[in-house]
Amino acid sequence: MRPDDPNTRRSGTPLIPQRSFSPTSSTPSRNTQPVQQTAAANVVRGQLEHIYSGHTPTPTPQTTPVQETAQPEPHETQNPYERTQTNHHAVQADQWQQYHSAWQEYYQKYYERYYIGQVHQTQQALEARVAEASHQVPGSEQKTEDQPITKEEAIYDLRSKLKSQIRDSAKKVRKSRHFMPIVAACSVMLVFVFLQYNRVLFANVEAYVSPGNIDPVNIIVDPSTEVAVSPEPKLIIPKINVDVPVDYNAKPDYDSQMKSMENGIAWFGIPGANSKPGQVGNTVLSGHSSNDIIDQGSYKFIFARLDQLANGDTVYANYQGKRYTYTVTKKEVVKPTEVSKLVYPTDKPVLTLITCTPLGTSLNRLLVTAEQVSPSPKEAAQAPTDNSSNATSAMPGNSPTFIQRLFGANEQ
């Protein structure tokens, strides 16, 4: 037992420094300090291993004997690098898993609170806009959080805003000094176009609408049967629903033809083509396919569907209380001045129908030719010889258009 050991020193006994006879026995040598530090680090490392591993640490063997009396002086400190960096304990996998799980849970809660806040702000902005719109629409009630705006209300709000903007724009336009002149000019232009081209519009409409009323008795008839009819002269075409009176007293000049066509179909008798139903020769009848809306008469579109006839179709002509049946044999488009197409030698009773084509114009003439099949053509009488000067240079057509009326021109 050493006399200078604090544990063996009696209480109250003063500590008397002892002088060592050896030159190195008075104080610990500096060469023993690293060894002491290594021993202390081993002890701490063992305690840390005990904490992480959960078992009793195994003492680290001393490689170099340490003097029991060697104590570090108070002013001597350990190396910080050796104390913190030397021989770190390896972290276990489950500890890293707990570490990452904690951080993931933190970030998840952070972003969850962030997005919930954004949704709340957006909802508040929408509720503010709904409240503002409800104040602008008369009679609307302010919506609360329990009463969100519906699709119908949103459409109503949009429609109201658009109407308001349109009314404001219309007021500005109406107050403009250029508005009335522009409206007047557009109105005049529309009226002008309508007056000039109305026959084109109405003619195409009439082409798909029955232009007259027809008696069903006139449709269901045997072409070879003679039927007693009224003395009123008529032209009947069942396929295009035509049942119209005929004026066989009309003159071939333009004015007479136009006047007769106001009341139906006009007979166009010229030298070489002046026969009537039941006579050998060419019986020529003319009618309007399209005439101006401002013209008089109820038969301005009676032949609007004449071009729909085909070979073999039946046409009836009532004349002097007797019905004559014809069958279509030919269709032809000619110029208005080709009157010679109507004059040709024949030994049969022939019927030719004339109208303007294309619809709404008088550029050309459509000729539909039909031959008599009943009564028997052999019983037909000869047409009287016409020595009068009823020759004309053009076939009848439509009335003048609006521009032609302004400049005093006649339609031929």
C-alpha positions as CSV (number, residue, x, y, z in Angstrom):
1,M,0.0,0.0,0.0
2,R,1.3,3.3,-1.0
3,P,1.5,6.0,1.5
4,D,0.4,8.7,-0.8
5,D,-2.8,6.9,-1.8
6,P,-5.8,9.1,-1.0
7,N,-7.8,6.0,0.0
8,T,-5.3,5.0,2.6
9,R,-4.7,8.4,4.0
10,R,-6.3,8.9,7.3
11,S,-8.7,11.7,7.9
12,G,-7.1,14.8,9.1
13,T,-3.7,13.8,8.1
14,P,-2.0,16.4,6.0
15,L,-0.8,15.5,2.6
16,I,2.9,15.8,2.6
17,P,4.6,15.7,-0.8
18,Q,7.2,13.0,-1.0
19,R,10.3,13.5,-2.9
20,S,11.3,10.6,-5.0
21,F,14.7,9.5,-5.2
22,S,14.3,8.6,-8.8
23,P,14.6,11.5,-11.3
24,T,11.3,10.4,-13.0
25,S,9.2,9.5,-9.9
26,S,8.0,13.0,-8.9
27,T,5.5,13.6,-11.8
28,P,4.0,11.4,-14.5
29,S,6.0,11.4,-17.7
30,R,4.6,13.0,-20.8
31,N,5.3,9.8,-22.7
32,T,2.6,8.0,-20.7
33,Q,-0.2,10.5,-21.6
34,P,-1.1,9.0,-25.0
35,V,-1.4,5.6,-23.4
36,Q,-3.7,6.9,-20.8
37,Q,-5.9,8.6,-23.4
38,T,-6.1,5.4,-25.4
39,A,-7.2,3.6,-22.3
40,A,-9.9,6.1,-21.5
41,A,-11.2,6.1,-25.1
42,N,-11.4,2.3,-24.9
43,V,-13.5,2.5,-21.8
44,V,-15.9,5.1,-23.4
45,R,-16.1,3.0,-26.6
46,G,-17.0,0.0,-24.6
47,Q,-19.8,1.9,-22.8
48,L,-21.2,3.1,-26.2
49,E,-21.1,-0.5,-27.6
50,H,-23.0,-1.6,-24.5
51,I,-25.7,1.1,-25.1
52,Y,-26.2,0.2,-28.8
53,S,-25.8,-3.6,-28.5
54,G,-27.6,-4.1,-25.2
55,H,-25.0,-6.5,-23.7
56,T,-22.2,-6.0,-21.3
57,P,-19.1,-4.6,-22.9
58,T,-16.0,-6.6,-23.1
59,P,-13.0,-5.0,-21.5
60,T,-10.4,-3.9,-24.0
61,P,-7.1,-5.5,-23.2
62,Q,-4.3,-3.3,-22.3
63,T,-1.4,-3.6,-24.6
64,T,0.8,-1.4,-22.5
65,P,0.8,-1.4,-18.7
66,V,-0.4,1.8,-17.2
67,Q,0.9,3.1,-14.0
68,E,-1.9,3.5,-11.5
69,T,-0.4,6.7,-10.2
70,A,-0.3,8.3,-13.7
71,Q,-3.1,10.9,-13.7
72,P,-3.4,13.7,-16.3
73,E,-2.6,17.1,-15.0
74,P,-5.5,19.5,-14.8
75,H,-4.1,21.7,-17.5
76,E,-3.6,18.7,-19.9
77,T,-6.6,18.0,-22.2
78,Q,-7.2,15.2,-24.8
79,N,-6.9,15.8,-28.5
80,P,-10.4,16.8,-29.9
81,Y,-9.8,14.9,-33.2
82,E,-8.9,11.7,-31.3
83,R,-11.9,12.2,-28.9
84,T,-14.5,12.7,-31.7
85,Q,-13.2,11.1,-34.9
86,T,-11.3,8.0,-33.8
87,N,-13.0,4.7,-34.1
88,H,-16.6,5.8,-34.6
89,H,-19.2,3.2,-33.9
90,A,-21.1,1.9,-37.0
91,V,-24.8,2.8,-37.1
92,Q,-27.2,-0.2,-37.5
93,A,-29.6,-0.6,-40.5
94,D,-32.8,-0.4,-38.3
95,Q,-31.6,2.9,-36.8
96,W,-31.2,4.3,-40.3
97,Q,-34.6,3.1,-41.2
98,Q,-36.1,4.8,-38.2
99,Y,-34.2,8.0,-39.1
100,H,-35.6,8.1,-42.7
101,S,-39.1,7.1,-41.6
102,A,-39.1,10.1,-39.2
103,W,-38.0,12.5,-41.9
104,Q,-40.6,11.1,-44.4
105,E,-43.4,11.5,-41.9
106,Y,-42.3,15.1,-41.3
107,Y,-42.2,16.0,-45.0
108,Q,-45.6,14.3,-45.6
109,K,-47.3,16.3,-42.9
110,Y,-45.6,19.4,-44.0
111,Y,-46.8,19.2,-47.6
112,E,-50.2,17.9,-46.5
113,R,-50.7,21.1,-44.4
114,Y,-49.4,23.2,-47.4
115,Y,-51.8,21.8,-50.0
116,I,-54.8,21.9,-47.6
117,G,-54.0,25.6,-47.1
118,Q,-53.9,26.2,-50.8
119,V,-57.2,24.5,-51.3
120,H,-58.8,26.5,-48.6
121,Q,-57.5,29.7,-50.1
122,T,-58.9,28.8,-53.5
123,Q,-62.3,27.9,-52.0
124,Q,-62.4,31.2,-50.3
125,A,-61.6,33.1,-53.5
126,L,-64.4,31.2,-55.4
127,E,-66.9,32.0,-52.6
128,A,-65.9,35.6,-52.8
129,R,-66.6,35.6,-56.6
130,V,-69.9,33.9,-56.2
131,A,-70.9,36.5,-53.6
132,E,-69.9,39.3,-55.9
133,A,-71.9,37.8,-58.8
134,S,-75.0,37.4,-56.6
135,H,-74.9,41.1,-55.7
136,Q,-74.8,42.0,-59.4
137,V,-77.7,39.9,-60.6
138,P,-81.1,41.3,-59.5
139,G,-83.1,39.1,-57.2
140,S,-80.3,36.6,-56.6
141,E,-79.6,35.5,-53.0
142,Q,-76.1,35.5,-51.6
143,K,-74.8,31.9,-51.4
144,T,-73.2,30.6,-48.2
145,E,-70.7,27.7,-47.8
146,D,-73.6,25.3,-47.5
147,Q,-75.2,26.6,-50.8
148,P,-72.6,26.5,-53.6
149,I,-73.4,28.1,-56.9
150,T,-75.1,25.7,-59.4
151,K,-74.4,25.2,-63.1
152,E,-77.7,26.8,-64.1
153,E,-76.9,29.9,-61.9
154,A,-73.5,30.2,-63.5
155,I,-75.0,30.0,-67.0
156,Y,-77.5,32.6,-66.0
157,D,-74.8,34.9,-64.7
158,L,-72.8,34.5,-67.9
159,R,-75.9,35.2,-70.0
160,S,-76.7,38.3,-68.0
161,K,-73.2,39.7,-68.4
162,L,-73.2,39.0,-72.2
163,K,-76.6,40.7,-72.6
164,S,-75.4,43.7,-70.6
165,Q,-72.3,44.0,-72.8
166,I,-74.4,43.6,-76.0
167,R,-76.8,46.3,-74.8
168,D,-73.9,48.7,-74.0
169,S,-72.3,48.0,-77.4
170,A,-75.6,48.5,-79.2
171,K,-76.2,51.8,-77.4
172,K,-72.7,53.0,-78.5
173,V,-73.4,52.0,-82.1
174,R,-76.8,53.6,-82.2
175,K,-75.4,56.8,-80.9
176,S,-72.7,56.8,-83.6
177,R,-73.4,59.2,-86.4
178,H,-72.4,56.6,-88.9
179,F,-75.0,54.1,-87.8
180,M,-78.1,55.3,-89.6
181,P,-76.4,55.9,-93.0
182,I,-75.0,52.4,-92.9
183,V,-78.3,50.8,-91.9
184,A,-80.1,52.8,-94.7
185,A,-77.6,51.7,-97.3
186,C,-77.8,48.0,-96.3
187,S,-81.6,48.2,-96.3
188,V,-81.6,49.7,-99.8
189,M,-79.2,47.1,-101.0
190,L,-81.3,44.2,-99.6
191,V,-84.5,45.6,-101.2
192,F,-82.7,46.0,-104.5
193,V,-81.3,42.4,-104.5
194,F,-84.7,41.0,-103.5
195,L,-86.5,42.9,-106.3
196,Q,-83.9,41.8,-108.9
197,Y,-83.6,38.1,-107.9
198,N,-86.8,37.2,-106.1
199,R,-88.0,35.1,-109.0
200,V,-84.9,32.9,-108.7
201,L,-85.7,32.2,-105.0
202,F,-89.4,31.6,-105.4
203,A,-89.0,29.6,-108.6
204,N,-86.7,27.1,-106.9
205,V,-89.1,26.8,-103.9
206,E,-92.1,26.3,-106.2
207,A,-90.1,23.6,-108.1
208,Y,-90.6,21.4,-105.0
209,V,-94.1,22.5,-104.1
210,S,-97.2,21.6,-106.1
211,P,-98.0,24.8,-108.1
212,G,-101.7,24.1,-108.5
213,N,-104.7,22.1,-107.3
214,I,-105.6,19.0,-109.3
215,D,-108.8,17.0,-109.2
216,P,-108.0,13.3,-108.4
217,V,-110.4,12.3,-111.2
218,N,-108.0,13.8,-113.7
219,I,-105.2,11.6,-112.5
220,I,-106.8,8.2,-112.5
221,V,-107.8,7.9,-116.1
222,D,-107.2,5.4,-118.9
223,P,-105.4,7.3,-121.8
224,S,-107.3,5.2,-124.3
225,T,-110.7,6.1,-122.9
226,E,-112.7,9.0,-124.1
227,V,-114.1,11.0,-121.2
228,A,-116.7,13.8,-121.4
229,V,-115.4,17.0,-119.7
230,S,-116.6,20.5,-119.2
231,P,-116.3,23.0,-122.1
232,E,-113.7,25.0,-120.2
233,P,-110.3,24.5,-122.0
234,K,-107.7,23.1,-119.6
235,L,-104.2,21.6,-119.6
236,I,-103.7,18.7,-117.1
237,I,-100.3,17.1,-116.3
238,P,-100.7,14.6,-113.4
239,K,-97.0,14.0,-112.8
240,I,-96.2,17.7,-111.9
241,N,-99.7,18.4,-110.5
242,V,-100.7,20.9,-113.1
243,D,-104.4,21.7,-113.7
244,V,-104.6,25.1,-115.4
245,P,-106.9,26.9,-117.8
246,V,-105.8,27.6,-121.4
247,D,-106.5,30.7,-123.5
248,Y,-106.8,29.6,-127.1
249,N,-107.7,33.2,-128.2
250,A,-104.3,34.7,-127.3
251,K,-102.3,36.5,-130.0
252,P,-98.6,35.6,-130.5
253,D,-97.2,39.1,-129.8
254,Y,-95.4,39.6,-126.5
255,D,-98.0,41.8,-124.7
256,S,-100.9,39.5,-125.6
257,Q,-99.0,36.5,-124.4
258,M,-98.0,38.1,-121.1
259,K,-101.6,39.2,-120.5
260,S,-103.0,35.7,-121.2
261,M,-100.4,34.0,-119.0
262,E,-101.6,36.0,-116.0
263,N,-104.8,33.8,-116.1
264,G,-103.2,30.5,-117.0
265,I,-101.6,29.1,-120.2
266,A,-101.5,31.0,-123.5
267,W,-101.9,29.5,-127.0
268,F,-98.9,30.5,-129.2
269,G,-100.3,30.2,-132.7
270,I,-97.9,31.1,-135.5
271,P,-98.0,30.3,-139.2
272,G,-97.0,26.6,-139.6
273,A,-97.8,25.9,-135.9
274,N,-101.3,27.1,-135.4
275,S,-103.3,23.8,-134.8
276,K,-105.4,23.1,-131.8
277,P,-106.2,19.9,-130.0
278,G,-107.7,17.3,-132.3
279,Q,-106.1,18.8,-135.4
280,V,-103.1,17.7,-137.4
281,G,-100.2,19.9,-136.8
282,N,-98.3,21.5,-133.8
283,T,-100.4,22.9,-131.0
284,V,-98.1,25.3,-129.0
285,L,-98.9,26.3,-125.4
286,S,-96.7,28.7,-123.3
287,G,-96.5,29.2,-119.6
288,H,-94.3,30.8,-116.9
289,S,-91.8,28.8,-115.0
290,S,-90.8,31.8,-112.9
291,N,-92.0,35.4,-113.0
292,D,-91.4,38.5,-110.9
293,I,-93.2,38.5,-107.5
294,I,-94.6,42.0,-108.1
295,D,-96.3,40.8,-111.4
296,Q,-100.0,40.1,-111.4
297,G,-101.5,36.7,-111.9
298,S,-101.8,33.4,-110.0
299,Y,-99.8,31.2,-112.5
300,K,-96.4,32.8,-112.3
301,F,-94.7,29.4,-111.5
302,I,-97.1,27.0,-113.2
303,F,-94.4,25.4,-115.3
304,A,-91.6,25.4,-112.6
305,R,-91.5,21.6,-112.7
306,L,-91.9,21.1,-116.4
307,D,-88.3,19.9,-116.9
308,Q,-89.2,16.9,-114.7
309,L,-91.3,15.4,-117.4
310,A,-89.8,12.4,-119.3
311,N,-90.6,10.4,-122.3
312,G,-93.8,8.3,-121.8
313,D,-95.4,10.7,-119.3
314,T,-99.0,11.6,-120.0
315,V,-100.5,15.1,-120.7
316,Y,-104.2,15.9,-121.1
317,A,-105.8,18.7,-123.0
318,N,-109.5,19.5,-122.6
319,Y,-110.9,21.3,-125.6
320,Q,-114.5,22.0,-126.6
321,G,-115.9,19.4,-124.1
322,K,-113.5,16.6,-125.2
323,R,-110.3,15.3,-123.6
324,Y,-107.3,14.7,-125.7
325,T,-104.5,12.5,-124.4
326,Y,-100.8,13.0,-125.3
327,T,-97.6,11.1,-124.6
328,V,-94.3,12.9,-124.1
329,T,-91.8,12.0,-126.9
330,K,-89.1,14.7,-126.7
331,K,-87.5,17.5,-124.6
332,E,-85.3,20.2,-126.0
333,V,-83.6,23.4,-124.9
334,V,-83.4,26.2,-127.5
335,K,-82.7,29.9,-127.7
336,P,-85.7,32.3,-127.5
337,T,-85.2,33.3,-131.1
338,E,-85.3,29.8,-132.5
339,V,-89.0,29.9,-133.5
340,S,-88.3,27.6,-136.4
341,K,-88.0,24.7,-133.9
342,L,-91.9,24.9,-133.7
343,V,-92.6,24.9,-137.4
344,Y,-92.1,21.6,-139.1
345,P,-94.2,19.3,-141.4
346,T,-96.2,16.5,-139.6
347,D,-99.2,14.3,-140.3
348,K,-100.0,13.8,-136.6
349,P,-101.6,15.9,-133.9
350,V,-98.7,17.2,-131.8
351,L,-98.6,19.3,-128.6
352,T,-95.6,21.5,-127.6
353,L,-95.2,23.1,-124.2
354,I,-92.9,26.2,-123.9
355,T,-91.4,27.7,-120.7
356,C,-88.2,29.6,-119.7
357,T,-85.1,27.8,-118.4
358,P,-83.0,27.9,-116.1
359,L,-85.4,28.8,-113.3
360,G,-85.5,32.5,-112.5
361,T,-84.1,33.5,-115.9
362,S,-85.3,33.8,-119.5
363,L,-82.0,32.8,-121.1
364,N,-83.3,29.7,-122.9
365,R,-86.6,28.0,-123.7
366,L,-87.6,24.5,-122.8
367,L,-89.7,22.7,-125.4
368,V,-91.6,19.5,-124.3
369,T,-93.2,17.7,-127.3
370,A,-96.0,15.1,-127.0
371,E,-98.0,13.2,-129.6
372,Q,-101.7,12.5,-129.4
373,V,-102.7,8.9,-128.5
374,S,-106.4,9.3,-127.7
375,P,-108.7,9.8,-129.5
376,S,-107.1,8.0,-132.5
377,P,-104.8,10.4,-134.4
378,K,-106.3,9.0,-137.6
379,E,-109.5,10.8,-136.8
380,A,-107.8,14.2,-136.5
381,A,-108.9,17.0,-138.8
382,Q,-106.6,19.2,-140.8
383,A,-105.7,22.6,-139.2
384,P,-106.9,25.7,-141.1
385,T,-104.4,27.5,-143.3
386,D,-103.1,30.7,-141.6
387,N,-102.3,33.4,-144.1
388,S,-102.2,36.2,-141.5
389,S,-99.0,38.0,-140.5
390,N,-98.8,36.6,-137.0
391,A,-95.1,35.7,-137.4
392,T,-92.9,36.6,-134.4
393,S,-89.2,36.8,-134.0
394,A,-89.0,35.3,-130.5
395,M,-90.9,32.9,-128.2
396,P,-92.8,34.4,-125.1
397,G,-90.8,34.6,-121.9
398,N,-90.8,36.3,-118.5
399,S,-91.6,39.8,-117.5
400,P,-88.7,42.3,-117.2
401,T,-86.5,42.3,-114.1
402,F,-86.2,45.2,-111.7
403,I,-83.2,46.7,-113.5
404,Q,-84.8,46.2,-116.9
405,R,-87.9,48.0,-115.6
406,L,-85.7,50.9,-114.5
407,F,-84.1,51.3,-117.9
408,G,-87.4,50.6,-119.8
409,A,-86.3,47.2,-121.4
410,N,-88.7,44.4,-122.2
411,E,-88.1,40.7,-121.6
412,Q,-88.4,38.7,-124.8
